Amino acid sequence: MNSIDIVIPTMWCDENFISYLEKYCSYSNIQKIYLIDNQKSKRPNNNILEHSKIHLITPYQNIYVNPAWNEGYYKCQADVVCLLSDDVFVEEDLFNYIIDLDMTNIDIIGSYLKGTVDNYHIHSKHYTTDELVKLNVNKKQPIGGQSYAFGVCMFIKRSSYRVIPSLYKIWYGDDYLIQNCENIYAIKTNKIQGRISKTLNSFGKNSSIQRRIDLDTHNAYKYNHFQNAQNWSVVKHKMKPSKNIFGHLK
């Protein structure tokens, strides 16, 4: 039996997120939930944030998704780390499935979902049963094109996690993780619902978020990290914060 901790970066943009948290806290098999608060000014005043399972990590500024995943990984102690988007909801049965799964020969499990015309809404009735699929990943191509929405809900063995280089802030974190994994799987399931990238799409094309995405994409091409997959960790010109970015830990 596996233990699971959840890591969720959030900017509090999804109006359903608090209700999601309430349900996650009620799941008996979830040990801890690490929330990385990337927009403190928007944090709601809600008692669920005082729940014993929730550990709130508040940087002094938005550190974006991939550094938030790293920070959650540093804190986690469970066998399996669930990296979860705040704009999707995962039913308890899926966590129970992972808890009972033999992960000996599995490094990472991502989502294998079906999109719609706009690529954002998740339709929940595509599959008759949950199915774990071993992926023959082409590491020269982004994982999202091979397994749609792979990164919105990932389960990775803590022993298989590798810290994502600081060159990438929002995109390509899931790609970096699979570059360092041998046994890559995806789960076909109806138990993940919501909207993909709702937070990102709430910001305009000229926003700092979009500029950061553009920079991540530029770096992926500039450093040829898909063509030279084994060199992802060899990154020059990393952005280094001038001071400790974590002003408050709970």
C-alpha positions in Angstrom: 0.0 0.0 0.0 1.3 3.4 -1.0 1.1 6.7 1.0 0.2 9.8 -0.9 0.8 13.5 -0.4 -0.8 16.1 -2.7 1.0 19.2 -4.0 -1.1 22.0 -5.4 0.1 25.4 -6.7 -2.7 27.9 -6.7 -3.5 31.5 -7.5 -7.1 31.1 -6.3 -8.6 31.7 -9.7 -11.0 28.8 -9.8 -14.2 29.5 -7.8 -14.6 25.7 -7.1 -11.2 25.2 -5.6 -12.2 25.6 -1.9 -14.9 22.9 -2.4 -12.3 20.7 -4.0 -10.0 21.2 -0.9 -12.9 20.3 1.4 -13.3 17.0 -0.4 -9.6 16.2 -0.5 -9.4 16.8 3.2 -12.1 14.3 3.8 -10.3 11.6 1.8 -9.1 9.2 4.5 -6.1 7.9 2.5 -4.5 11.3 1.8 -1.8 12.2 4.3 -1.0 15.8 3.6 -1.9 18.6 1.2 0.8 21.1 0.4 -0.7 24.4 -1.0 1.8 26.8 -2.6 0.0 30.1 -2.5 1.2 32.0 -5.5 -1.3 34.9 -5.1 -1.7 35.7 -1.4 -3.8 38.8 -2.1 -6.5 36.5 -3.5 -6.5 33.9 -0.8 -10.0 33.4 0.5 -10.8 33.5 4.2 -12.1 30.0 4.8 -11.7 27.6 7.7 -10.7 24.7 5.5 -7.3 26.3 5.2 -6.8 25.6 8.9 -7.4 21.8 8.4 -4.7 19.6 9.9 -4.0 18.0 6.5 -3.3 21.3 4.8 0.2 22.9 4.9 0.2 26.4 3.4 3.4 27.6 1.8 3.4 31.3 1.0 6.3 32.8 -1.1 6.6 36.6 -1.2 5.9 36.5 -4.9 4.5 34.2 -7.6 7.1 31.4 -8.0 5.0 29.7 -10.8 4.2 26.1 -11.2 7.4 24.1 -11.6 9.3 25.8 -8.6 6.1 25.2 -6.6 6.2 21.5 -7.5 9.8 21.4 -6.3 9.0 23.1 -3.1 6.1 20.7 -2.4 8.4 17.8 -3.2 11.0 19.0 -0.6 8.2 18.9 2.0 6.6 15.6 1.1 7.3 12.4 3.0 4.8 10.1 1.4 5.8 7.3 -1.0 3.9 8.9 -3.9 3.6 12.7 -4.7 0.5 13.8 -6.4 1.1 16.9 -8.5 -2.3 18.4 -9.0 -3.8 21.4 -10.8 -6.2 23.5 -8.8 -8.7 23.8 -11.6 -9.5 20.1 -11.8 -11.2 17.8 -9.3 -10.1 14.2 -8.7 -12.5 11.7 -7.2 -11.4 9.6 -4.1 -11.6 6.3 -6.0 -8.7 7.4 -8.2 -6.5 8.0 -5.2 -7.6 4.7 -3.7 -6.6 3.0 -7.0 -3.1 4.5 -6.8 -2.8 3.7 -3.1 -3.4 0.0 -3.8 -1.2 -0.1 -7.0 2.1 -1.9 -7.1 4.5 0.9 -8.0 7.6 -1.2 -8.0 8.0 -0.9 -11.8 6.3 2.4 -12.2 8.0 5.8 -11.9 5.3 8.3 -12.9 1.6 8.2 -13.9 0.0 11.1 -15.7 -3.4 11.9 -17.0 -4.7 10.5 -20.3 -7.8 12.6 -20.9 -10.0 13.6 -23.8 -10.4 17.3 -24.7 -13.0 19.1 -26.7 -12.8 21.5 -29.6 -11.5 24.3 -27.3 -9.0 21.9 -25.6 -9.9 23.0 -22.1 -13.1 21.3 -20.9 -12.8 17.7 -19.7 -15.6 15.4 -20.7 -16.0 12.8 -18.0 -17.7 9.9 -19.9 -15.1 8.8 -22.5 -14.0 5.6 -20.7 -15.9 2.7 -19.4 -13.3 1.7 -16.8 -10.1 3.1 -15.4 -7.1 1.8 -17.5 -3.4 2.1 -16.7 -1.5 2.4 -20.0 2.3 2.1 -20.3 3.5 4.9 -22.6 6.1 4.5 -25.3 7.2 8.1 -24.9 9.0 10.0 -27.6 11.2 12.2 -25.4 11.9 14.5 -28.3 8.3 15.7 -28.2 6.3 17.4 -25.4 4.3 14.8 -23.4 1.1 16.8 -23.7 0.9 15.9 -27.4 1.3 12.2 -26.6 -0.9 12.0 -23.6 -3.4 14.8 -23.5 -3.4 16.7 -20.2 -0.7 14.4 -18.8 0.4 17.1 -16.3 -2.9 18.2 -14.8 -2.7 15.2 -12.3 0.4 13.2 -11.9 1.5 10.6 -9.4 5.2 10.2 -9.1 7.2 8.1 -6.7 9.1 10.4 -4.4 12.3 8.4 -5.1 11.8 9.1 -8.9 11.3 12.8 -8.6 14.1 15.1 -9.9 14.1 18.8 -9.1 13.0 20.8 -12.2 15.6 23.3 -13.4 14.8 26.9 -12.7 15.0 27.8 -16.4 11.4 26.5 -16.7 8.7 28.1 -14.6 5.3 27.2 -16.0 5.7 24.8 -18.9 7.8 21.7 -19.5 8.0 20.6 -15.9 6.2 17.4 -16.7 8.5 16.8 -19.6 11.5 17.2 -17.4 10.2 14.7 -15.0 9.5 12.1 -17.7 13.0 12.7 -19.1 14.3 11.3 -15.8 11.9 8.4 -15.6 12.1 5.0 -17.3 8.7 3.6 -16.5 6.1 6.1 -17.7 2.4 5.4 -17.5 -0.9 7.3 -18.0 -4.3 6.7 -16.5 -7.4 6.7 -18.7 -10.2 7.7 -16.3 -13.5 9.5 -15.9 -12.5 10.5 -12.4 -10.8 13.7 -13.3 -13.1 16.6 -14.1 -12.9 20.4 -14.5 -11.2 22.8 -16.8 -7.6 22.5 -18.0 -5.4 25.7 -17.6 -8.3 27.8 -16.4 -5.9 29.9 -14.3 -3.5 30.5 -17.2 -6.4 31.4 -19.5 -7.7 34.0 -17.1 -4.7 36.2 -17.8 -4.3 38.2 -21.0 -1.9 37.7 -23.9 0.3 40.6 -22.6 0.3 39.5 -19.0 3.5 38.5 -17.1 2.1 34.9 -17.0 1.9 34.7 -20.8 5.4 36.3 -21.2 6.7 33.6 -18.8 5.1 30.9 -20.9 6.7 32.4 -24.1 10.1 32.5 -22.4 9.7 28.8 -21.3 9.0 27.9 -24.9 11.9 30.1 -26.2 14.2 28.3 -23.8 13.0 24.9 -24.9 14.0 25.7 -28.5 17.2 27.7 -27.6 18.7 24.9 -25.4 17.4 22.1 -27.6 16.2 20.2 -24.5 13.9 17.9 -26.5 16.5 17.1 -29.0 19.2 16.5 -26.3 16.9 15.0 -23.7 19.7 13.9 -21.3 21.0 17.4 -20.9 18.0 19.1 -19.3 19.9 19.5 -16.0 22.9 21.2 -17.7 21.4 24.7 -17.8 23.4 27.9 -17.9 22.1 31.4 -17.0 19.7 30.1 -14.3 17.6 32.8 -12.7 18.6 33.0 -9.0 16.4 34.8 -6.5 18.2 37.5 -4.6 16.8 36.5 -1.3 14.8 33.8 0.4 11.4 33.8 -1.4 9.5 32.0 1.3 8.3 34.5 3.8 5.9 32.2 5.7 5.8 28.5 6.2 3.0 26.6 7.9 
